[in-house]
Amino acid sequence: MDLRELAAEIEPTSSRYAQQLGIERDDTWFLLKLQEELGELTQAFLMRTGRARTKGQTAEELDLNFRSELADVLCHVVLMAHHHGVDLQTEIERKWLAWGS
């Protein structure tokens, strides 16, 4: 799956979520939602690495939560790019993959 396909698949889920909660997904929301997810990833990382309370979660639960939060951050980056009309696939090729040549 490429990032364009991912954007097309996750956009309806995000849109439904916002509609159900009465949220306007404007420029500010996309940025703040990404920041929120990054904070949750940070917390999951700290818990997984023993730098924060585990709240009684097992190592497996901590690992699953960390992986889930990574997915959330990626999806919100993709959603933000989609909202702004940025083709991440092209930008990654231009900015990152060009160095491999």
Backbone torsions as a table, in degrees:
resi	resn	phi	psi	omega
1	MET	NA	132.6	175.2
2	ASP	-96.0	174.5	-174.8
3	LEU	-68.1	-28.9	177.0
4	ARG	-65.7	-43.0	177.9
5	GLU	-65.1	-41.1	179.0
6	LEU	-60.4	-45.6	179.4
7	ALA	-58.2	-43.7	-179.2
8	ALA	-65.2	-32.3	-178.8
9	GLU	-80.3	-35.6	-175.5
10	ILE	-90.7	-20.3	-179.1
11	GLU	-56.9	-46.8	179.4
12	PRO	-61.3	-35.2	178.7
13	THR	-65.0	-45.3	178.9
14	SER	-64.4	-40.7	179.5
15	SER	-63.1	-45.0	177.9
16	ARG	-61.6	-43.5	178.6
17	TYR	-55.8	-48.6	-178.1
18	ALA	-65.8	-41.3	179.5
19	GLN	-62.7	-44.1	-179.1
20	GLN	-62.9	-32.5	-178.0
21	LEU	-99.0	1.0	179.9
22	GLY	68.5	36.3	-177.3
23	ILE	-100.0	133.8	172.8
24	GLU	-89.8	116.5	-179.5
25	ARG	-85.9	81.2	177.9
26	ASP	-99.8	-177.2	-178.0
27	ASP	-53.2	-44.6	-178.1
28	THR	-65.6	-42.3	-179.8
29	TRP	-59.3	-45.4	-178.6
30	PHE	-59.6	-42.0	179.2
31	LEU	-68.2	-46.2	-178.5
32	LEU	-67.4	-36.4	178.2
33	LYS	-65.8	-39.9	175.8
34	LEU	-62.3	-42.8	178.3
35	GLN	-62.7	-40.8	177.4
36	GLU	-60.3	-46.7	-179.5
37	GLU	-65.5	-36.0	176.7
38	LEU	-64.6	-37.4	175.2
39	GLY	-63.8	-40.1	177.9
40	GLU	-67.3	-36.8	175.3
41	LEU	-64.1	-42.1	178.8
42	THR	-60.5	-45.4	179.1
43	GLN	-62.6	-43.9	179.6
44	ALA	-62.6	-40.2	178.2
45	PHE	-63.5	-46.7	-179.2
46	LEU	-62.3	-41.5	178.6
47	MET	-65.5	-43.3	-177.3
48	ARG	-65.8	-31.3	-176.7
49	THR	-98.5	11.4	175.9
50	GLY	75.7	20.4	-179.3
51	ARG	-104.0	4.5	177.3
52	ALA	-151.6	162.9	178.6
53	ARG	-59.2	140.2	179.8
54	THR	-88.6	-7.7	179.0
55	LYS	54.2	35.5	176.1
56	GLY	77.8	7.2	-179.4
57	GLN	-79.0	146.6	176.6
58	THR	-76.3	167.1	177.0
59	ALA	-58.7	-38.6	179.3
60	GLU	-65.5	-41.7	178.2
61	GLU	-65.3	-40.9	178.3
62	LEU	-63.1	-41.4	179.1
63	ASP	-65.6	-44.1	178.6
64	LEU	-61.5	-43.3	179.8
65	ASN	-63.0	-42.1	177.8
66	PHE	-60.2	-47.4	179.6
67	ARG	-62.9	-40.5	179.2
68	SER	-63.5	-41.2	-179.8
69	GLU	-69.4	-34.6	173.6
70	LEU	-59.6	-43.4	178.5
71	ALA	-63.0	-41.1	178.6
72	ASP	-60.8	-44.7	-179.7
73	VAL	-62.5	-47.2	179.6
74	LEU	-59.0	-46.7	-178.4
75	CYS	-63.4	-36.7	179.2
76	HIS	-74.3	-28.9	171.1
77	VAL	-64.7	-46.2	179.4
78	VAL	-62.0	-43.0	178.8
79	LEU	-63.7	-41.7	179.7
80	MET	-64.3	-43.3	178.0
81	ALA	-61.3	-45.1	179.4
82	HIS	-59.8	-44.2	179.6
83	HIS	-58.6	-37.6	-177.5
84	HIS	-93.0	4.6	178.4
85	GLY	72.0	26.1	179.3
86	VAL	-94.6	125.8	175.8
87	ASP	-86.4	95.7	-176.4
88	LEU	-59.9	-37.3	-180.0
89	GLN	-56.3	-48.9	179.5
90	THR	-64.2	-42.8	-177.6
91	GLU	-67.5	-36.3	177.2
92	ILE	-66.6	-42.5	177.7
93	GLU	-62.1	-41.7	-179.1
94	ARG	-69.2	-45.9	-171.3
95	LYS	-87.9	-39.0	-173.6
96	TRP	-105.2	-50.9	-172.0
97	LEU	-73.6	-20.8	177.8
98	ALA	-62.7	-26.1	-179.7
99	TRP	-72.8	-19.5	-179.2
100	GLY	-77.8	-13.9	-177.3
101	SER	-79.9	NA	NA
